[in-house]
Amino acid sequence: MEETNPHVETLRATSLQTSEKVRKKRSLWKSWKRLKGRTKFYLIVLHLFALVGAGILGAWAFYELGFTNNNGGTDKNNRYLSEKQQYISAVDSANSQEAALNGYRSLSVLRQFYPKNADLIFNAAQFSDRPTAVQEMIYAANMYMQDDDHAAAYQKMIADVDNVLKSNKMKPFEGNVIPWMNDSAWPALKAAILKDTAVIYEAARLTGVEPRLIVGCLVGEQVRLFNSKREMYKRYLGPMKVLSVQSQFSLGVNGIKDFTAMQVERNLTNDTSIYYMGKQYEHILDFQTADHQTERFNRLTNYHNHLYSYIYTGCILHQTMLQWKRSGYDITNRPDILFTLFNLGFQASKPGPDPKCGGSHITVHDAVYTFGVICNDFYYSGELAEHFPLKAQRFADE
């Protein structure tokens, strides 16, 4: 009897199984080929829907069984953030201005290490009315500076700045660093100026000049008038808070000379003049009568409406700026020079590389100032800034 080899039997069985699978596949393929196209399409769609349904059912079961749940956890910075409220409450209990100033002081240090974040915080603070906004944002940024490479240096600089400020033993001066603004007449003059806010803005619009420049000229002239005849003007400015209107050698609240006003008018319509402001300004001082001299006088010396005083002032500033700019010397960013030349007149306006600030001497409490400096002091003082802010453009044609 012949012996059976187990290995051979295994191979034979495997071969038979393979042959059977191939036969079944061929049979299925022949059956599929015999099906009509519409039936084939129906079966394909049916199977696809079955697969999609199975997927949706599986996803639902996965979600319902809680496999997607994220129970979360306590952030490692929780303690730092919880202490924030205590920190901000302590800051907020201080004077709001002091809180804001301290914030910007810290921001200047932050900028030495992280300028991008400091710039973002600075820009964001411009849109916030919360005094502690800067410090709150810095506190949040500090969370990521506990262990980084700059942490030690940053904290040291903060401490150094604090130590320098604390080491100042001098008692703060309660008044204004600009001496003449401590005069008792200054609050009354500010109140008088504010009464003319609307007409100043109208004149600024008509002449294409920053309102604060026009007010700067007004401040210089009114301070000069008040201190030249102090006792007389005190009776009007103090109790009534009205501006002084001149009607003799100089005219109006800004002391415009008659011959200067006439040159302004000529410059407006002479398109070949170095002072020419442009066609849009040609008619802002058109006269309504044939008697120009009388009409001009009445315009400038009107006690109830100072609009024309401000229009002539705006024109002088604008025309002087253009004269210098067209001569190759731009004094747009030199208000002190513009104020000086307003005071001295067109005859003194001689463009050159080295303009000088000065003008009429004005004595306030035994201290001598010049017209140009008085005006410039006001312009950069921050006084009345909520009504007459510093603009990005001083002149419409910059």
C-alpha positions as CSV (number, residue, x, y, z in Angstrom):
1,M,0.0,0.0,0.0
2,E,1.4,3.3,-1.1
3,E,2.2,5.8,1.7
4,T,0.6,9.3,1.6
5,N,2.9,12.3,1.9
6,P,1.2,14.9,4.2
7,H,3.0,17.8,2.5
8,V,1.7,16.8,-0.9
9,E,-1.8,16.4,0.4
10,T,-1.7,19.9,1.9
11,L,-0.5,21.4,-1.5
12,R,-3.2,19.5,-3.3
13,A,-5.9,20.8,-0.9
14,T,-4.7,24.3,-1.3
15,S,-4.7,24.0,-5.1
16,L,-8.2,22.8,-5.0
17,Q,-9.3,25.7,-2.8
18,T,-7.7,28.2,-5.1
19,S,-9.3,26.7,-8.2
20,E,-12.6,26.9,-6.5
21,K,-12.2,30.6,-5.7
22,V,-11.2,31.4,-9.2
23,R,-14.2,29.5,-10.5
24,K,-16.5,31.4,-8.2
25,K,-15.0,34.8,-9.2
26,R,-15.4,33.9,-12.9
27,S,-19.0,32.9,-12.3
28,L,-19.7,36.1,-10.4
29,W,-18.1,38.2,-13.2
30,K,-20.1,36.3,-15.9
31,S,-23.3,36.9,-13.9
32,W,-22.4,40.7,-13.5
33,K,-21.7,41.0,-17.2
34,R,-25.1,39.5,-18.0
35,L,-26.9,42.1,-15.9
36,K,-28.5,45.1,-17.7
37,G,-26.8,48.5,-17.4
38,R,-29.7,50.0,-15.4
39,T,-29.5,47.1,-12.9
40,K,-25.8,47.5,-12.6
41,F,-26.3,51.3,-11.8
42,Y,-29.0,50.5,-9.3
43,L,-26.8,48.0,-7.5
44,I,-23.8,50.4,-7.4
45,V,-26.0,53.2,-5.9
46,L,-27.6,50.8,-3.4
47,H,-24.2,49.7,-2.2
48,L,-22.9,53.3,-1.9
49,F,-25.9,54.3,0.2
50,A,-25.4,51.3,2.4
51,L,-21.7,52.3,2.9
52,V,-22.6,55.9,3.7
53,G,-25.4,54.8,6.1
54,A,-23.0,52.5,7.9
55,G,-20.5,55.3,8.2
56,I,-23.1,57.7,9.7
57,L,-24.4,55.1,12.0
58,G,-20.9,54.3,13.2
59,A,-20.0,57.9,13.8
60,W,-23.2,58.4,15.8
61,A,-22.4,55.4,17.9
62,F,-18.8,56.6,18.4
63,Y,-20.1,60.0,19.6
64,E,-22.9,58.6,21.8
65,L,-20.6,56.2,23.5
66,G,-18.5,59.2,24.6
67,F,-15.3,58.4,22.6
68,T,-15.2,62.1,21.5
69,N,-15.6,63.6,24.9
70,N,-12.8,65.9,26.1
71,N,-13.1,66.4,29.8
72,G,-10.4,69.1,29.7
73,G,-8.4,70.2,32.7
74,T,-7.1,73.1,34.7
75,D,-4.6,75.2,32.7
76,K,-1.1,75.4,34.2
77,N,-1.5,79.2,34.2
78,N,-4.8,79.2,36.1
79,R,-3.2,80.6,39.3
80,Y,-1.5,83.4,37.3
81,L,-4.7,84.4,35.6
82,S,-6.7,84.3,38.8
83,E,-4.3,86.7,40.4
84,K,-4.8,89.1,37.5
85,Q,-8.0,90.4,39.0
86,Q,-6.3,91.3,42.2
87,Y,-3.5,93.0,40.3
88,I,-5.9,95.0,38.1
89,S,-8.1,96.0,41.1
90,A,-5.0,97.4,42.9
91,V,-4.1,99.3,39.7
92,D,-7.6,100.6,39.2
93,S,-7.9,101.9,42.7
94,A,-5.2,104.4,41.9
95,N,-5.7,107.7,40.0
96,S,-6.9,106.8,36.4
97,Q,-4.3,109.1,34.8
98,E,-1.5,107.6,36.8
99,A,-2.7,104.1,36.0
100,A,-2.6,104.9,32.3
101,L,0.9,106.5,32.5
102,N,2.3,103.5,34.4
103,G,0.9,101.3,31.7
104,Y,2.7,103.2,29.0
105,R,5.9,103.2,31.0
106,S,5.8,99.4,31.2
107,L,4.9,99.3,27.5
108,S,8.1,101.2,26.7
109,V,10.1,98.5,28.5
110,L,8.2,95.7,26.8
111,R,9.0,97.2,23.4
112,Q,12.7,96.7,24.1
113,F,12.1,92.9,24.2
114,Y,8.9,92.2,22.2
115,P,8.3,95.2,19.8
116,K,5.6,93.3,17.9
117,N,3.5,92.8,21.1
118,A,4.2,96.3,22.3
119,D,3.0,97.8,19.1
120,L,-0.2,95.7,19.1
121,I,-1.0,96.7,22.7
122,F,-0.3,100.4,21.9
123,N,-2.6,100.3,18.9
124,A,-5.3,98.4,20.8
125,A,-5.2,100.9,23.6
126,Q,-6.1,103.8,21.3
127,F,-9.6,102.2,20.9
128,S,-10.1,101.6,24.6
129,D,-11.5,104.0,27.2
130,R,-10.3,101.8,30.1
131,P,-7.4,103.4,32.0
132,T,-6.0,100.0,32.9
133,A,-6.2,98.6,29.4
134,V,-2.5,98.8,28.7
135,Q,-1.5,97.1,32.0
136,E,-4.1,94.4,31.6
137,M,-2.7,93.5,28.1
138,I,0.8,93.6,29.4
139,Y,-0.1,91.3,32.3
140,A,-1.6,88.8,29.8
141,A,1.6,88.9,27.7
142,N,3.8,88.5,30.8
143,M,2.3,85.1,31.3
144,Y,4.5,83.8,28.5
145,M,7.6,85.6,29.7
146,Q,8.0,83.8,33.0
147,D,10.6,81.4,31.8
148,D,11.8,82.6,28.4
149,D,15.2,83.8,27.5
150,H,14.3,87.5,28.1
151,A,12.4,87.1,31.4
152,A,15.3,88.1,33.7
153,A,16.4,91.1,31.7
154,Y,12.9,92.3,31.2
155,Q,12.1,92.1,34.9
156,K,15.3,93.8,35.8
157,M,14.6,96.7,33.5
158,I,11.1,97.1,34.9
159,A,12.7,97.2,38.4
160,D,15.4,99.7,37.3
161,V,12.8,102.1,35.9
162,D,10.7,101.8,39.1
163,N,13.8,102.5,41.3
164,V,14.7,105.6,39.3
165,L,11.2,107.0,39.7
166,K,11.1,106.2,43.4
167,S,14.5,107.8,43.9
168,N,13.1,111.2,42.9
169,K,12.7,113.0,46.3
170,M,11.6,116.3,44.9
171,K,8.0,117.4,45.5
172,P,6.1,117.5,42.2
173,F,5.2,121.0,40.9
174,E,1.5,121.4,40.8
175,G,1.4,124.1,38.2
176,N,2.3,124.1,34.5
177,V,5.9,123.7,33.4
178,I,5.2,126.6,30.9
179,P,5.4,129.6,33.3
180,W,3.1,132.0,31.5
181,M,0.3,129.4,31.6
182,N,0.2,129.8,35.4
183,D,-1.0,133.3,35.0
184,S,-4.5,133.8,36.5
185,A,-5.8,135.2,33.1
186,W,-5.1,131.9,31.3
187,P,-8.2,130.0,32.4
188,A,-10.4,133.0,31.4
189,L,-8.6,133.2,28.0
190,K,-9.3,129.6,27.3
191,A,-12.9,130.0,28.1
192,A,-13.1,132.9,25.7
193,I,-11.4,131.0,23.0
194,L,-13.9,128.1,23.3
195,K,-16.8,130.4,22.6
196,D,-15.3,130.8,19.1
197,T,-14.8,127.1,18.4
198,A,-17.4,126.9,15.6
199,V,-16.1,129.9,13.6
200,I,-12.5,128.8,14.1
201,Y,-13.3,125.5,12.5
202,E,-15.2,127.2,9.7
203,A,-12.2,129.4,9.0
204,A,-9.9,126.4,9.1
205,R,-12.1,124.6,6.5
206,L,-12.3,127.6,4.2
207,T,-8.5,128.2,4.3
208,G,-7.3,124.6,4.4
209,V,-5.4,125.1,7.7
210,E,-5.3,123.1,10.9
211,P,-7.6,124.8,13.5
212,R,-4.9,124.6,16.2
213,L,-2.5,126.7,14.1
214,I,-5.1,129.4,13.9
215,V,-5.7,129.2,17.7
216,G,-2.0,129.4,18.3
217,C,-1.9,132.8,16.6
218,L,-4.9,133.9,18.6
219,V,-3.3,132.9,21.9
220,G,-0.1,134.8,21.0
221,E,-2.0,138.0,20.2
222,Q,-4.4,137.8,23.1
223,V,-1.6,137.2,25.6
224,R,0.3,140.1,24.1
225,L,-2.7,142.4,24.4
226,F,-3.5,141.4,27.9
227,N,0.0,141.9,29.2
228,S,0.5,145.2,27.4
229,K,-2.6,146.8,29.0
230,R,-3.1,144.3,31.9
231,E,-5.4,146.4,34.1
232,M,-7.6,147.5,31.4
233,Y,-8.1,144.1,29.8
234,K,-8.5,142.4,33.2
235,R,-11.9,144.1,33.5
236,Y,-13.2,142.4,30.4
237,L,-11.3,139.1,30.1
238,G,-11.7,138.0,33.7
239,P,-15.4,138.6,34.4
240,M,-16.8,138.4,30.9
241,K,-14.4,136.0,29.3
242,V,-14.4,137.7,25.9
243,L,-11.6,138.2,23.4
244,S,-10.0,141.6,22.9
245,V,-10.9,143.2,19.5
246,Q,-8.4,145.8,18.2
247,S,-9.7,148.6,16.0
248,Q,-6.7,151.0,15.5
249,F,-3.3,150.1,14.3
250,S,-4.0,146.4,14.1
251,L,-7.5,144.9,13.6
252,G,-9.6,142.2,15.2
253,V,-8.8,139.5,17.7
254,N,-5.6,138.5,15.9
255,G,-4.2,142.0,15.2
256,I,-4.3,141.9,11.4
257,K,-2.8,145.0,9.8
258,D,-4.8,146.7,7.1
259,F,-2.0,146.5,4.5
260,T,-1.4,142.8,5.4
261,A,-5.1,142.0,4.8
262,M,-5.0,143.7,1.4
263,Q,-2.0,141.6,0.4
264,V,-3.8,138.5,1.5
265,E,-6.7,139.4,-0.8
266,R,-4.4,140.0,-3.7
267,N,-2.5,136.7,-3.2
268,L,-5.8,134.8,-3.3
269,T,-6.6,135.9,-6.9
270,N,-3.1,136.2,-8.4
271,D,-2.4,132.7,-9.8
272,T,1.2,133.8,-10.7
273,S,2.0,134.7,-7.1
274,I,4.3,132.5,-5.0
275,Y,1.6,132.9,-2.3
276,Y,-1.2,131.6,-4.5
277,M,-3.3,129.1,-2.6
278,G,-5.3,127.6,-5.5
279,K,-8.5,128.2,-7.4
280,Q,-10.7,126.7,-4.7
281,Y,-9.7,129.6,-2.4
282,E,-10.0,132.5,-4.8
283,H,-13.4,133.7,-3.6
284,I,-13.3,133.2,0.2
285,L,-12.8,136.9,0.8
286,D,-14.9,138.4,-2.0
287,F,-16.4,141.7,-1.0
288,Q,-20.1,142.5,-1.1
289,T,-19.8,146.2,-1.6
290,A,-17.7,148.6,-3.6
291,D,-16.2,150.2,-0.5
292,H,-13.6,147.6,0.3
293,Q,-11.8,149.5,2.9
294,T,-14.9,150.1,5.1
295,E,-16.1,146.5,4.5
296,R,-12.7,145.1,5.4
297,F,-12.5,147.2,8.6
298,N,-16.0,146.1,9.6
299,R,-15.2,142.5,9.0
300,L,-12.1,142.5,11.2
301,T,-13.5,144.6,14.0
302,N,-16.8,142.8,14.4
303,Y,-17.2,142.3,18.1
304,H,-19.8,139.6,17.8
305,N,-18.4,137.5,15.0
306,H,-14.7,136.9,14.6
307,L,-14.9,134.7,11.5
308,Y,-13.0,137.0,9.2
309,S,-10.2,137.5,11.7
310,Y,-9.7,133.8,11.6
311,I,-10.0,133.6,7.8
312,Y,-7.3,136.2,7.3
313,T,-5.2,134.4,9.9
314,G,-5.6,131.1,8.1
315,C,-4.7,132.7,4.7
316,I,-1.5,134.3,6.1
317,L,-0.4,130.9,7.5
318,H,-1.2,129.1,4.3
319,Q,0.3,131.6,2.0
320,T,3.5,131.9,4.0
321,M,3.9,128.1,4.1
322,L,3.5,128.0,0.3
323,Q,6.0,130.8,-0.2
324,W,8.7,128.9,1.6
325,K,7.8,125.5,0.2
326,R,8.0,126.9,-3.4
327,S,11.3,128.5,-2.6
328,G,12.7,125.1,-1.5
329,Y,12.3,125.4,2.2
330,D,9.5,123.5,3.8
331,I,8.4,124.9,7.1
332,T,5.2,122.9,7.4
333,N,6.6,121.1,10.4
334,R,7.9,124.3,12.0
335,P,4.8,126.0,13.7
336,D,7.2,128.2,15.6
337,I,8.4,129.8,12.4
338,L,4.9,130.1,10.9
339,F,3.8,131.9,14.1
340,T,6.8,134.2,14.0
341,L,6.2,135.1,10.4
342,F,2.5,135.7,11.1
343,N,3.5,138.2,13.7
344,L,6.2,139.9,11.7
345,G,4.3,140.1,8.4
346,F,4.9,139.2,4.8
347,Q,7.7,141.8,4.5
348,A,9.8,139.8,7.0
349,S,9.1,136.4,5.3
350,K,12.3,135.7,3.4
351,P,12.8,132.0,2.8
352,G,16.1,130.6,3.7
353,P,17.9,127.5,5.2
354,D,18.1,128.9,8.7
355,P,14.7,130.4,9.8
356,K,14.6,132.0,13.3
357,C,11.8,131.8,15.9
358,G,11.0,135.1,17.5
359,G,8.8,138.1,16.9
360,S,7.4,140.7,19.3
361,H,8.6,140.6,22.9
362,I,5.9,139.8,25.4
363,T,6.4,140.2,29.2
364,V,4.4,138.1,31.6
365,H,5.2,138.5,35.3
366,D,8.7,139.9,34.6
367,A,9.6,137.0,32.2
368,V,10.2,138.0,28.6
369,Y,8.9,135.7,25.8
370,T,8.6,136.2,22.0
371,F,5.4,135.9,20.1
372,G,6.6,132.8,18.2
373,V,7.5,131.0,21.4
374,I,4.2,131.9,23.2
375,C,2.2,130.5,20.2
376,N,4.5,127.4,20.0
377,D,4.1,126.8,23.7
378,F,0.4,126.6,23.3
379,Y,0.5,124.5,20.2
380,Y,2.5,121.7,21.9
381,S,1.1,122.1,25.4
382,G,-1.9,119.8,25.2
383,E,-4.1,122.7,26.4
384,L,-7.6,122.6,24.7
385,A,-6.5,119.5,22.8
386,E,-9.9,117.9,23.1
387,H,-11.3,120.8,21.2
388,F,-8.4,121.6,18.9
389,P,-6.3,118.4,18.5
390,L,-3.0,118.1,16.7
391,K,-3.8,116.9,13.1
392,A,-1.8,114.6,10.9
393,Q,-2.0,117.4,8.2
394,R,-1.4,121.0,9.1
395,F,-2.4,122.2,5.6
396,A,-4.9,120.8,3.1
397,D,-2.3,120.6,0.3
398,E,0.4,118.7,2.2
